[in-house]
Structure formats: C-alpha cells, structure tokens
C-alpha cells in the first residue's frame, strides 16, 4: 500500500539476528518491514583497518561499497514516518569481552569519534526525510565456543535431556557493561542532540541485573546461537520492550495519538 509506514532494519549480522523479534512484530501494527544487512560492515561503515583480523581478500572492500549503497538506498527511499532500526556489532569493535585483546580495543576506540560524526550525519539525513532512527545497543558477548562444538547440541531433545557444558558460555556482567561505556555514552549524547534518534538497550533483558554473570542460557533456554548472536528465542524476548519503546515515543503511525 502506497505511503504505508515501513520499519527498515539495517546494519550487519546484529540487525539480522533480530529475526525472532521481527517475525513477532508482524502482528503488532499496520506497517511493512524490510531487512537489508551486510556481514561485518556497520552502519555507517568503519574503516577497513578495523577488520584486519579477517582474511586479507577483496570481499571486505566489496562489502564496504555494498553497505554504502545500502545506506544511500535506505535514506533515498525512507518516507516520513518510517523507522530505521540500526543493528551494529559495536560490542565487538568497541567493547570488552573475554576474548578481546585490550590493545585491539584501544586501537578501535580511536575510530569512535569519526564513526559518531558519520552516524550523526546519517541521523540528520534521516530526519530530513521525516524518518526516525533507533539504534540497538550491544548485547552481551562471550568467549568463542570450541571449534568442534555446534549450536545444534544446545537444544534439548528426548535423547538429550541435558545441555552440553559448552552451551553455558558465561562472562562477568559488570565487566561487559563497563566495557561498553564509551560507545553507549557516545550514542546517548547523539540522542540528546537529535530529536529523531532513540536507543533500544537489550542488555538487561538478555542478562538480568540480578545476575553476576551473563550467560548464553537463560531460564534453561538457550538464547544465543553463538558467542554474540541471539537466536530466535532471544529475539522474541526483546519483542515487548522494543514495541513499548516505539509506543512510548509515538513512532508507530497505527498507534499514534
């Protein structure tokens, strides 16, 4: 339907792993949903130097260009009232995790001011189109699973009533939270200076405040499919909080007062 409100989901795999949430959102309003993501590359993109830990081939440059085209497309086609949800793996770039070298994190933090500047331009361009932007703040991040391990072993079956010990990846909650201070503070500052920019924080839902350690398993259910991507159940856990945020700021046309 022409002029129908659209929710765009852009970013990298940390936008795509919201599929459990996105699927449930279908029944929450009269809007369309469009998902356009590029592996690894954030919105806006980071410099290629950030990805020096990946194999050295030309796909990184191609994906960078692809993400830039995606951004141009979304900003050119978003209409007044649309919502652009940005899911980036910012915890991997700027945060702390059990397998993160502090030297690498410190290096990446030098890229933060420029990235924030670029993101500010993205938000203001969206505002010029009459669109809102919602940034998904980082989820907990854990050490890598053993190479021989697959997430298929993390679902209970009649023949496997107990989860393998490898399913229970854990990380210190305080360290994870404190390690995200720089990026979350920067995004909060952006939200104060842009009336169309909002933050959605999934952390406490995935790792409740009363826990000492965050875990890939919550209430006997696996909520992560690897060490930093939530699975469909994890996405469903975020549905009500996300929907409430959209309602609180009157972002959904079909529920606007």
N, C-alpha and C positions, 0 to 999 in steps of 0.2 A: 504494500500500500504506500503510495507516494506521500512523503512527509512524515512517515512513521518514525518514531524515535528509535535510535539504534544504540546499542551498547557495543563498543569496539573493545576487543581485548588484544593488546599489542605488547611486544617485548620479546623475551626469549622463552626458554622452557619453563620459567617461573610464571609465565602467563598461561602456557599450555597446561601446566599441572593443576590448574583451577577447573579442569573439566567436570569434576564432580559437582562443584558449585554451579558452573554454567548450565549444566544439564537441569538441575533443580530450579534454576532461575526462570526456565521456560514458562512455568505456570504462575509466575509472580506478577505479570503485567503484560500490557499490550505493546510490546517492543520487539525489535529484531536484535539478534546477537551475531557478531562477526568476529572471528578469531584469525589474526594474522601474526604469526611469530617466526622468528629466525633463531636457529640454535646458537647459543653462546652470546650473540650480539644484543646489547642492551638498547633501550630507547631513552634518550639519544645514544648513539654508539660510543663506546670507549675507544681510545686509540688502540691500534693493532698491538702495540707494545704490551698491553695488559695481558694479551693471550699468548705470551711467549712460552708458556708451559705446554701449549698444544703442538702437535706435529707441524713442522715448517713446510707448508704447501700453500697453493694459491687459493684454497677454499676460503680462508679467513678474509682475504681481500674481497672475494666474490660475495660472501655473506655480509660484509660491511656495506657494500654497494646495494645489496638487496634490502638491507634494513633501512638504508637511507631512502630508497624508493618507496618502501612501505610507509615510512613517516610522511613523505610527500603525498602519497595517495590518500592516507587517512585524513591528513589536515586539509586536503583539497576537497574531500567528499563528505566530511562531517558537516552536519547541518545544525541549526540552532536547536538546542535541547538534547543533543547527543551526549553520551558519556564515553569518554576514552579511559579505559582501565589499563594501567601500565604495570606489568609484572616483570621485574628485572631480578636477576640473581645478584643483588647488591651485597648480600652477606658473603658471597664467595669473593667478591672484589675488595670490599672494604671492611668486612667483619672479622671476628675471631672465630676459629673453630679448632677442634682437637688436632687436625692435620694441617693447619695453616702455619707456615713459617712467618714469624713476626717481621723478618726483613722484607719479605714479599708484600706483606700487608702495609708496611710503612711506605714502600715504594708506590703502591697503588693509591694510597691516601694523597699523594702529591697530585694525582689526576682529579681529585674530588672537586676543587674549586672550578675548574674548566667544565667538568661534566655538569655541575649545578648550574653554571651560567648557560650552558646549552639547553638544559632541561627547562630553565626559566623562559627561554625563547620559545620552546615548544608549547609551554603552558599558555603564554601570552598569545601565540598564534591561534591556539585552540579557542581562546577567549574571544578573539576577533571573529571566529566562526560561530560564536554563541554556544560552544561546547564546553562541558566540564571535564576535568581530568581527575582521576582517582589513582593514586599510587599505592600499590600493595607493598607494605613494609616487609622486611626479610622474615622468613620462617627460621626455626632452629636448624642448626647444621651439625652433622655428626662426623665421626671418623669414617673412612671408607670401609665398606664391607669386604670380607675376604674375597679374593678373585674367584675362588671356586664356589662361592655362595650365590644363589639366585633368590629373588624375592618370592618365587613360587613356593619356597619352603616356609614362607611366613604366613600361610593361610591354613587354618585348622581343617583337617579332613577326618572322616571316620577312621581312616587308617593312621592318622597323625593328629591325635588329640592334644598334643602339646607342641608349642612353638620351639623351634631350634634356638639355642642360646644366641646365635648370630643375629637373630631378629631384634634383640634388645640392645640396639645401639643407644648409648647414653652420652650426655655432655652436661657439664656444670651450667646450671641455669644462669647464675649470676655472671659468670664469665661470658656466656653467649650474649646476654643483654648488654653488659658493659662494652663488649666488643663492637656493638652496633651504634654506640653513642654518636660517633662522628657523622654517619650517614643519616641517622634519624633526626639529629639536631638540624642538619642542613635542610632536610625536607620539611621539617616543622617551620623553619624560617621562611621557606618558599611559600608555605601555606598561609602564613600571616600576611604576605605581601601580594598574594594572588587570590582574589575572591572566588575564582572558579576552580581552585585546586584543593583537594581533600586527601586525607590519609586514611588508609584502612590497615589496621595492625592485627594480623592473625596470630601473633606470638602467644598471647595468654590463653587463647582457646586451644592451641595445639600443645602448649606447655603451661598448665595452670600454675598460678602464683604460689600455691602451697607446696609445690614440688621442689626438691633440692636439685634434682637432675631432670633435664628434658629427655624424652625417650621416643623412639620410633614406634613404640607400642603404648596406647593409652586405653585404660579400662579393658584390658585383654584384647583389644582390637589393634591391628597394625594400621597406622595412619600415614606411614611413609612407604614409598616404593623403592627408595634407595636412601643414601645418606643426606639428601637435601631436597628431594621432591616428594610432595604429599601424593597419596593415591586418591582414588575417587571417594573413599570414605572420609579421608582427611578434608577433601574439598567440601563434602556435604556438611561437615562440622562447622564450616565457616559461613554457610548459607544465611542463617538468621542474622548474624552480626553484620554481614555485608548488606543484606537487604534493609536492615534497620538504619544503617548509615545513609543509604540512598533516600529513605523516607525522611530521616531527620533533617536533611538539607533540601528536601523537596526536589530531588533530582529526577524522579520518575514522573513523566507527564500524566500518566494514567492515575496517579495518586496525588497530584499537586492540589493544594488548597486554593 
